[in-house]
Amino acid sequence: MSLTLYQFEISPYADKVRRVLVLKSLPYSVVEIPISKAGKFRSVSPTGKFPVLVDGDRAIIDSTDILRYLDAAYPEVRVAPDDPRDAGLAAILEDWADESLYFYDLTMRAWPQNRDWFVRDLLHHEPKGFGRTVLAKLIPGALLKVTKAQGLGRKSESTVVSDLTGLYDALEAMLADREWLAGPRLSTADISVRVMLNVLDRTVESKALMAERPALSAWAARVDAAAPPQGVSITAARP
Ligand SMILES: N[C@@H](CCC(=O)N[C@@H](CS)C(=O)NCC(=O)O)C(=O)O
């Protein structure tokens, strides 16, 4: 077995895969892709999206497919729930985290009060020099283009925070009387949602919302204890 993870270290999707690799005690090596060099890795990911996991002669693109593959190929420790109803809920929560919650991160971290930290994270592996300075200037505008196309970026800051408050309230209610989001043990649902909240916590708004929600905060600590974040060299402290 030889596992290689092609990643942007900051990406919550990469975090999701790293946590599962460690949970399954699978050794892996990492190829870090500086964002300005992503085009050079088209042969690894024709879609231009990362993470990609290479296992021998197989390349699996997309964190959801990677987790599914890992459960099939290395089933000793499974991350998908066993019960079909729990598995259905986990699949929906994973898709919600990947395809909706992620855009709260992109939108909110591009706001002026959160932007410096985000740009610094994004450029952590970027070689120093003129190109880096140019990227730092271009990133907020490029992100806004993406979030406007998706829709969330067209809403006011107060509406986005109010929408996120409703979602955190929903999670708080789901976790009021249970330890995990889908079924009796840690699953893909917990890991997928946790990695998004982890990056969202780099915004002042999400941090405040988390601090007011004890069940959600306790669950986040529980997920981190069971499936700790791995190999993140990017800053943990606000600049
Ligand atoms: N659905 C994919 C999403 C991956 C994704 O959007 N990755 C971002 C980094 S966080 C990316 O590669 N962006 C580069 C691009 O869009 O060109 C997954 O679950 O892996």
The ligand as a Gaussian input file, in Angstrom:
#p B3LYP/6-31G(d) Opt

LIG

0 1
 N      -16.229000      18.326000      -3.732000
 C      -14.792000      18.460000      -3.632000
 C      -14.462000      19.904000      -3.413000
 C      -12.963000      20.182000      -3.383000
 C      -12.681000      21.656000      -3.524000
 O      -13.557000      22.475000      -3.855000
 N      -11.419000      22.002000      -3.295000
 C      -10.997000      23.357000      -3.481000
 C      -10.035000      23.758000      -2.378000
 S      -10.857000      23.966000      -0.832000
 C      -10.248000      23.428000      -4.803000
 O       -9.564000      22.504000      -5.188000
 N      -10.352000      24.555000      -5.503000
 C       -9.607000      24.787000      -6.698000
 C      -10.486000      25.182000      -7.835000
 O      -11.697000      25.316000      -7.659000
 O       -9.923000      25.372000      -8.921000
 C      -14.282000      17.556000      -2.510000
 O      -15.081000      17.160000      -1.661000
 O      -13.104000      17.188000      -2.525000

